[in-house]
């Protein structure tokens, strides 16, 4: 640079003094390629991070050197830019490590190669910071209600503190700290304090002792209570059914669960294709917040035609017709016809729309012909009763008149009965359509009077009682493994020579029973003919896991089934079925395809089923 400046001065002197052109120096030689950093050939850089596993991934993904390599692996940088990134790396690394609770980390950066350049980042994270204490505070109407002895408010505050996601002893992480504040505030709002907010939150970190004290103070705002219902979107149906489905009085605390349960009842009513329930969260109307219900109605009539194959009954065609306001009344009429290889049936039911107390009145009937390997059963029934449906419990109380005719190689058996029946289904599962965790329990009881004309031409009459239970349990087991177990028990209490209608007795075999055997093929035998029995026991254990992470809804499963039906418990000899299959978790429920081996028949059967039966 100095030589260039001197040449310029000499050239200026030559212009001023005539005749001194001989003093002009020769031109400077060309500067060699790469003599300055601005013109150096750019270079690619390789990053090596030496740190514990989870921290290594964090630094590789978020350090500028790592991001540069990940976003543009073939893009080179100049040596000057590389030196700048190396100088900035220790501070960046320490800032990233602090988000994971490491506030005393030692970071070293070293260039270990130049062509191509390779940078090594070595981390000694030190001890992780642990939450030492959480100091809670709640202000506003919630705290006032707690001080006044309100048990509901005390439970809400206790749940808020008890469910805090970062209790003493847990690692302190920035992401978890943020999530803890968000989830706790959402819980407070869900408990009825819809305008709740944080008055203050802070974390005091002691980097020397590696512990943190969390300070959180919530401002609850007012407790919101339900006011008037504002119903939008109705065209064919009236508001009374919507109000009956609410099942809460004005002034009820407007909790998130209350609104979600109401929304689910609307969606399950069979009248609406969409339903949303919201409240006005303006604190000024908290004492009687309007509840807005937006609905979209299903068509007045629907016809559904189906074609398929059932492992139980063979190829089938179905036709179902639904009229959601028959004769202009608040009632739904359903008719379903099924024509299958082994089963032909009609089922009809007239049901009122939901009445106060979530009740429905119903009248129904059915005709059915079912063929199995040893007999043909024809039955007819008429029932009238009342149903109660809630989020966890479905209850049906009804009186039924029924007749069945059973024809086989022994002749014909006819049974008639009138009975009072109570059916209860209770469920507590994570997902009704696709459960993976929870319990389901079905209980059925009946008492009645029966008359039978038996195969031996004798006639019997008398009272009877029936009890049936099915318990199902779903549970995640380990990582990506899911268990499902089932236990089914039933008994008809009746004198020996009296037969009740076939639908009141029991058989086993087929889907949702003992796989590896045909539909209704398991039961007591008489002269080589299988018939229905008075006692039933089946059990099943299954474990399943996704086939591949790329298709999480496709599972494979292996299972063991056991069970049979008999006239007496002492005569029950369980049949064993084992097999494997695949599950596709569709929006309509699981679609299952199973291949099962029956130990008693020494044969293999294919089973197909859709949905979960509670």
ABEGO torsion letter per residue (X at the ends): XAAAAAAAAAAAAAAABBGAAAABBBBBBBBBBGABAAABBBBBBBBBBBBBAAAAAAAAAABAAAAAAAABAABBBBAAAAAAAAAAAAAAAAAAAAAAGBAABBBBBBBABAOBBBBBBBBBAEBBBBBABBBBBBBEAAAAAAAAGBAAAAAAAAAAAAABABBBGBBBBAAAAAAAAAAAAAAAAAAGBAABBBABBBBBBBAAAGBBBBBBBBBAEBBBBBBBBBBBGBAABBAAAAAAAAGBBBGBBBBAAAAAAAAAAAAAAGABABBBBBBBABAAAAABBBBBBBBBBBBABBBBBBBBBBAAAEBBBBBBBBBABBGGBBBBBBBBBBBBAABBBBBBBBBBBBBBGGBBBBBBBBBBBBBBAABBBBBBBBBBBBBBBBAABBBBBBBBBBBBBBBBAAEBBBBBBBBBBBBBBBBBBABAABBABEBBBBBBBBBBBBBBBBAAGBBBBEBBBBBBBBBBBBBBBEBGBBBBBBBBBBBBBBBAABBBBAAABBBBEEBGBBBGBBBGABEBBBGGBBBBBABBBBBBBBBBBBABAABAABBBBBBBBBEBBBABAAABBBBBBBEBBBBBBBAAEBBBBBBBBBAAAGBBBBBBBBEBBX
